[in-house]
Amino acid sequence: MPKATNLIGAYNNFVVEPLKTEEEFRDFYVERPKRTPSPIEELKDRIENAESAKKYIFLGFRGCGKSTELNRLSRLIDKEHFIIVSYSIREELDVSDFDFRDFFASMALKIYETAEKEVDLETDIEEDFREFMMHITKVSEEDVTRYSETGISFSKLILLKLGREAKTWEYVRKELETKISDLIEKLNWLILEVESKSTKRIVVIVDDLDKLARGEQAENFFYKNYGLLIQPNCFVIYTFPIPLAFNPYYENVRHAFDVDIILPHFPVRDGEKRINEENFSFFKGIVGKRMDLGLIEEEALKDAILSTGKISEFISVMKDATIKAYRNERTKITQEEVGKALEKLRRTYDRTLTEAHKKRLLEIYEKKEARDENTSDSTSRDLLFSLTAVEYEDEEGWWCDINPLLMPLVEKWKQAD
Amino acid sequence: MEASGLEDLEEIDTIIAELEISQGKGNVILCVVNSPAYREKIIQVLQRRFSTNVISVETGEQIIRTLKEQDFKSVDVLIWIMPEEPTEDLLNTLNNFRELFYDAKIPNLVFYNQAFSEEVIRKAPDFWRYRGNYYELKEAERGMAFEALETLATPFSYQDKEDLLRRKRINEYLLERVRDKEEKADILLELGVIFYYSGDLDKALEYYEKALELNDELGMKEGIAAVFGNIGAVYFTKGELDKALQYFEKALKLNEELGNKKGMANQLGNMGVLYFTKGELDKASGSYKKALKIFEESGIKEGIATLLGNIGALYFTKGEPDKALEYLRRILGLHDEFGSKESLAKNFENIGVVYSAKGELNKALEYYEKALKIFEEMGSRIETAKTKVNIGDIFAQKGDKERALEYYREAKDLAAGSYVFEFVSKRIKELKE
C-alpha cells in the first residue's frame, strides 16, 4: 500500500478497518501522542514479565483504535515464549445472544485448535476433551467424520454449530448449567498440556466482547460471572464494554482482574479550545502516511481534524471528501469538500438525536462532564456509547465534551431549548 | 424537482465514481432512498455501468450465507436492498458481520430507507462506522410537489405547450410589426421567457441579450433589472450557478437603486433558490428570510406565500419536517386574503409531501386529495396529473398496487405532451415489473 500520490490512491488508502497485516502496520500505523501513548507496550511488558497467568480488561470507546492496538499486541509479544490465541467473539458466536457457557465452550475450542497445531496432545486429554464437547453439543462421531471429509475440522464444526444453531446453544446451556466447572477444568488441562509441551505460555486475546448487543446480556456476562472469567490458567485479555464502566458495579469487578487498561480518546483542543499541537499532529500523521499531503489544502485538513478528532470518523470524513474532490476534478481536496462531508455527517447525527439527548449534550458542553441523573437514567451513557459525546484524556485529566462535529449545532439547540 | 434532481444527479455520479475506483476492493457504500421506484431507477443506471448482483434482503442469515458462500468473480458490485422494516436480526447481522462485506473484495452498495438508516446508526453502530461512504438521496422525499416552490420568480404563466406555442407565434408576429422600442423590448423579453419555458435555453438567452441591448439603449433600468434576473434564471437552469448568481446580484443591485421592493424580493428569492440548490442552506435561509421580510412589509401576499413555501421546503430538506409544516400551514392562513386557488392547492400538496416523508401516509393522502379537488375544479390538467402521481405513490407505498396503477393511469391520460407523461409512464412500468 504505497503512499497515495493521487486522489484515487488516497480514496483507497482511507480504509476504516483496523490495521492487521504487517504491511498495513508498516505503511499506515502512526504512534499515538507521547502524552497519551498506546498502553499496548506496557501491557506487553506486563505479560512478558508476569510470573503467573494474569487476566486483563481492555477498554476503549468505539472507533478509538482498540482492535488495531490488540492486533499490534499480537505482533509485539515474543513468539519464542508465547503462543497467541487471538480471535473476535463476533466471528465465533452470535453476539446478540450468547452467554458465559457458550463463551467458555468457544474459548476451549479456540485453544484446542491452537493446541492441535502446536503440540502432539496426549491421547487421553484429547479424547476426553473431544468426547466432552461432543456430549454437550450433541454432535455425533458420524457428524465429525462426515465433516472432516469435507475439510471441516472438529473445532470448526462445533464452533459453527455453536455460532449458528439455536438447538446447539440450548444443549450447551442446559448441559453446562451443572458442568461449567468440568469445562473449565478440561480447558485448563489443555492449557497445561500445550504450555508444558511447547514450553511457551498461552495468551488469549478476545476482541469484540465489548460489542455485546444488549446491556443486560453484558451485565450478566461480566458482572454475574466475572469469577469464572479469571479461572482459565492462561493470560487472557478481555475487551470490556465501556458503558459498563459507568456502572457502580464496575469497581467491584475491576479488582478481580489484574489491571484494567484504557485506550483513551485524545482531544485536538483542550477544554479552553486551544489546539493541542501534539494530538493534532497525530491526525495529520494518519493522513501523511496514507497520501501525499500535497493532495489536500492545509486549511481543509485542519477543518477535518478539528471537527472530528476520533480516528474512525476522521478517516470516514477524509474518504468522503476525497471522492468529492475526485469528482469535482480537483488536484487536491479543498475546504469545500471537507465542509460538505462534515455537514452531511452532522445533519445525520442531528436527526438521530432526541430532544432529551440534545438537552444532555448541552449540559455536557457546559460542564465538561457526562453524568446520568440516577441508575435508571442512561442518557449520558447512550451519548458516550454512540460517540455524540466523547470522553478525553489529556494533561487536564479525564473530561468530557460533545463530539466536535456537533459544535456548530450548539447555538441552534440552545435557541430551541 | 429541478433542484433535487440536480443534487441527486451529482450524488449518483459520485456513487458511480466511488464504485469505479473501488473495483476489486471491499467497500461498503450506504445509500438512503425512500422510494422503491426511484431506487430501481438508480439501480438501472448502475447496471449500465457495472455487472451487479442485486440481493433483496430478508434475513441476517441470508446476508451471511451470500457473503460467505458465493463467488463474486464475475461481479463488479454487490447491491443489497434492505427491507422497509429494520429487524433486530438484520441490525445484529450488519453490526456483527460487517467484515464479511469487506472480505467479498468487491464494493457493496446497500440501499435502505430513512427509518432503517436511523436504526443502523443507533443499533448497528459498528456497521455504520465501517461504511466507506453514505448518501441520502432526496427525490422520494421532496417528490414532484416541491417543483412549484422552486420555480424561479418569472412573472409568466401558461396552461400547456399549445398555449406556449401560440404565445410564441403572437410575439414573433408582433415583433415584426411593432415600431415602439419600449414595446419591442418587452416583446423580446417575453419571447425569451417563452423559449426558456420551451426548454430552448440558448434561444432564450439570445432574446434576453437583445432585450438587454434595447433596454440599455433606452436607459430603462427596470427593464435591465428584469432581464438580468431572467438571464440568471437561464444560467441557473443550465447548472451554471456561479454565473446565475452574478446576474441575480446585478438584478438585486439595480432593483435596490430603483427602490423596487418587489423586484428586490424576487431576486432575493431567486438567490435563495440558488443557494438551496448548491446545498448552502444557511445562505438560502438568509436570502429567503430577507425576501419574506420585504414582501411582508410591502404586503405582497403572493410573495409571502411563495417564500413561506420555500422556507418550508428548506426546513424539510434540513430534516426538520415539523418546522416545515409550521411554515406551510402559515400559507393556509394567508390564503383567504389573496385567494389564488392554484397556490392553495400547491400548498396542500406540499403539506402532503411532508406528511408522506414523515411516514404519515393517511395524513398525506388527506392533503393530496384537497389539492386534487382544487386542481380538478380549475381544470389544470398537468397539476391534476402530478397530484394523481403523488396519490398513486402513497398507494404504492401502502402496497395497494391496483389503486396506485389506477391513479398513475389517470395521470398519464391527463399528462400527454408534458414531462409528467414520461415520468408517470416509467412509474407504471416499474410498478408492473
Interface residues (C-beta under 8 A of the other chain):
Chain A: I8 Y11 N12 V16 E17 R62 G63 R90 E91 D94 V95 S96 R164 K211 A213 S312 E313 S316 K319 D320 I323 K324 Y326 R327 K340 E343 K344 R347 T348 Y349 D350 R351 T352 F385 S386 L387
Chain B: E10 D13 T14 A17 E18 I21 S22 K25 E61 E88 N92 N95 N96 F97 E99 Y102 S117 E118 I121 R122 P125 D126 R129 Y130 R131 G132 N133 Y134 E136 G279 K318 G319
